Amino acid sequence: MKRIAFKMKLFDGCEVEYKKRHDEIWPELVSLLTETGIVDYSIFHDKTTNDLFAVLKIANPELMNSLPAQPLMQKWWAYMGDIMESNADNSPVSIPLEEVFYLP
């Protein structure tokens, strides 16, 4: 399994709404992510900066390249676009993070 980490940015004042939307994540989106091979997916919030830190595991990271073309993924991104930094295609601004330490 490959671990992938990245950060995103939440708009000020949207912390409660972001948590609410993820507490109510669409079951069909969960299915899409797991069918893609994503497991053990967590997102952490730094309250001092509103940075979101995400980490997930996936057997074949190349499969993630298919997600942006999925209508359901596009719908989720549009749904989230009003509360976090997004690109022109509604995908979240996502900055890859380099792993520098791991203790299995």
PATOR-945550 format. One record per residue (C-alpha): residue in one letter; x, z, y. Coordinates in pm, whole numbers, padded with zeros to 5 digits, always signed. Layout:
residues N
AXZY;...
END
This chain:
residues 104
M+00000+00000+00000;K+00120-00090+00345;R+00051+00157+00628;I-00039-00002+00960;A-00064+00190+01286;F-00171+00079+01631;K-00301+00221+01955;M-00595+00131+02173;K-00731+00267+02501;L-01064+00433+02567;F-01220+00420+02913;D-01246+00753+03096;G-01576+00929+03035;C-01651+00740+02712;E-01515+00992+02466;V-01852+01123+02347;E-01999+00775+02312;Y-01696+00649+02118;K-01727+00938+01872;K-02104+00884+01843;R-02066+00515+01764;H-01812+00586+01493;D-02023+00868+01350;E-02297+00604+01317;I-02070+00319+01200;W-02268+00037+01046;P-02263+00049+00664;E-02214-00327+00652;L-01900-00291+00867;V-01765-00026+00631;S-01829-00269+00344;L-01649-00552+00527;L-01344-00335+00593;T-01325-00205+00237;E-01382-00553+00091;T-01084-00664+00301;G-00881-00396+00126;I-00862-00140+00405;V-00854+00219+00284;D-00768+00557+00433;Y-00849+00444+00789;S-00830+00710+01062;I-00849+00700+01440;F-00718+00988+01652;H-00789+01050+02020;D-00533+01180+02270;K-00755+01356+02524;T-00479+01370+02785;T-00435+00989+02803;N-00749+00851+02631;D-00520+00666+02392;L-00660+00603+02047;F-00414+00607+01760;A-00526+00430+01442;V-00363+00427+01102;L-00483+00255+00787;K-00361+00146+00448;I-00405-00199+00299;A-00258-00364-00011;N-00231-00707+00149;P-00197-00693+00531;E-00247-01071+00554;L-00613-01019+00464;M-00665-00851+00801;N-00611-01191+00963;S-00955-01297+00839;L-01140-01018+01021;P-01152-01174+01371;A-01348-01472+01235;Q-01614-01252+01076;P-01940-01250+01279;L-01993-00882+01196;M-01649-00792+01330;Q-01719-00989+01647;K-02053-00809+01686;W-01881-00467+01651;W-01617-00562+01907;A-01885-00671+02154;Y-02069-00342+02091;M-01753-00142+02165;G-01632-00353+02458;D-01806-00149+02725;I-01619+00172+02637;M-01264+00058+02564;E-01003-00189+02681;S-01082-00530+02531;N-00943-00881+02525;A-01135-01190+02639;D-01270-01238+02284;N-01401-00876+02286;S-01136-00760+02037;P-00984-00428+02138;V-00649-00436+02310;S-00438-00320+02018;I-00069-00238+02037;P+00116-00225+01705;L+00322+00087+01644;E+00650+00094+01455;E+00688+00352+01183;V+00995+00566+01243;F+00934+00847+00994;Y+00724+00901+00682;L+00711+01200+00449;P+00508+01103+00140;
END
